[in-house]
Amino acid sequence: MALEVVRAAGGCVVRVGAGGLEVLVLHRVSPDEWRLPKGRIRDGEQPQATAVREVREETGVLAEVLCALRDTEHQFTDRADGQRRTKRTTYFLMWPLSPTTALPDPDFDRALWLAPCEAMARLTYDNERQVVQAALDLLYQPR
């Protein structure tokens, strides 16, 4: 039997800091994990709007979508009802319109701007490291 699919969207938010390119990553308290901001797409909501909303809700950063990056897929156990589901997440390359992080979401205790190599080293999930790599490949492709 196929698992129910949950659709989500998120962002790989990048900026140019004092030391060069930086990626925004979040630390979740429980379970202990580093990740990119993302969340479920609401009924009638477009994936790009979800990405903007989730980045704002989870990090306090208002960001704009530059382009689509890639989709990921993984199975998870939904905390709401204990059922196994498949989550398909569409990630977008995003640019911040506001400079600071405020962490309005209590599930997270830290939001950090890190150099891409450090962000990839901290991220808990390989599929999110692949999203950051896709962003780097796009940003550094020869013109």
C-alpha positions in Angstrom: 0.0 0.0 0.0 1.4 3.4 -1.0 1.9 5.9 1.8 -0.1 9.2 1.9 2.0 12.0 0.4 2.4 15.3 2.3 3.5 18.3 0.1 5.9 20.8 1.6 8.1 23.7 0.5 11.1 25.4 1.8 14.0 27.6 1.1 17.8 27.6 0.8 18.2 31.3 1.8 21.6 32.7 0.8 23.2 36.1 1.3 26.6 37.7 0.9 28.2 38.3 4.3 31.6 39.7 5.3 33.3 36.5 4.5 31.4 35.7 1.3 28.3 33.6 0.6 26.3 32.4 3.6 23.4 30.0 4.0 20.7 30.2 6.7 20.3 27.1 8.8 18.1 26.3 11.8 18.6 24.2 14.9 15.6 22.2 16.1 15.5 21.5 19.8 13.6 18.2 19.7 14.6 16.1 17.9 18.1 17.6 17.9 18.7 18.5 14.2 20.0 21.1 11.9 17.9 21.8 8.8 16.7 24.3 6.2 13.4 26.0 6.8 10.4 24.2 5.3 6.8 23.3 6.1 3.6 21.9 4.8 1.8 23.5 1.9 -1.6 24.8 3.0 -4.8 24.1 1.0 -4.8 26.5 -2.0 -1.3 27.8 -1.3 1.3 27.8 -4.0 4.7 26.2 -3.1 6.6 29.6 -3.5 4.2 31.2 -1.0 4.7 28.4 1.4 8.5 28.8 1.2 8.3 32.5 1.9 5.8 31.9 4.8 7.8 29.1 6.4 11.2 30.9 6.2 9.4 33.9 7.9 7.7 31.8 10.5 10.7 29.7 11.4 13.5 32.2 11.2 12.0 35.7 11.2 13.6 36.5 7.9 11.5 37.9 5.1 12.9 36.4 1.9 12.0 36.4 -1.8 12.1 33.4 -4.1 14.7 33.6 -6.9 14.1 30.2 -8.5 13.2 26.6 -7.9 16.2 24.4 -6.9 15.1 20.7 -6.5 12.6 18.4 -4.9 13.3 16.0 -2.1 11.4 13.0 -0.8 11.5 11.0 2.4 9.3 8.9 4.7 8.5 10.1 8.2 6.2 9.2 11.1 3.7 12.0 11.6 3.8 13.2 15.2 0.1 14.2 15.0 -1.2 10.6 14.5 1.7 8.2 14.4 1.1 7.3 10.8 3.9 6.8 8.2 3.8 9.2 5.3 5.9 10.4 2.4 7.0 14.0 2.4 7.8 15.7 -1.0 9.4 19.0 -0.5 10.1 21.6 -3.2 13.0 23.8 -2.3 13.6 27.3 -3.7 16.7 29.4 -3.8 15.9 32.5 -1.8 17.4 35.9 -1.0 16.7 37.7 2.3 14.9 41.1 2.3 15.4 41.5 6.0 18.8 41.2 7.6 18.3 39.6 11.0 16.8 36.4 12.4 14.2 36.5 15.2 13.2 32.9 15.7 9.4 33.3 16.2 9.0 29.5 16.1 9.5 27.9 19.5 10.6 24.6 17.9 13.9 26.2 17.0 16.6 27.7 19.3 19.1 29.0 16.8 19.2 30.3 13.2 22.7 30.9 11.9 24.2 32.3 8.7 27.1 29.9 7.8 29.6 29.5 5.0 28.2 26.9 2.6 30.8 24.2 3.6 29.9 24.7 7.3 26.2 24.7 6.6 26.5 21.5 4.7 28.6 19.9 7.5 25.9 20.9 10.1 22.8 19.9 8.2 21.4 16.6 9.6 19.9 15.3 6.4 21.8 14.4 3.2 18.8 15.5 1.0 19.1 19.0 2.5 22.9 19.0 1.8 22.0 18.2 -1.8 19.7 21.2 -1.8 22.5 23.5 -0.7 24.8 21.9 -3.3 22.2 22.6 -6.0 22.1 26.2 -4.9 25.9 26.4 -5.1 26.0 24.8 -8.5 23.5 27.3 -9.8 25.2 30.3 -8.2 28.7 29.4 -9.3 27.9 28.1 -12.8 29.9 29.7 -15.6 28.1 32.5 -17.4 
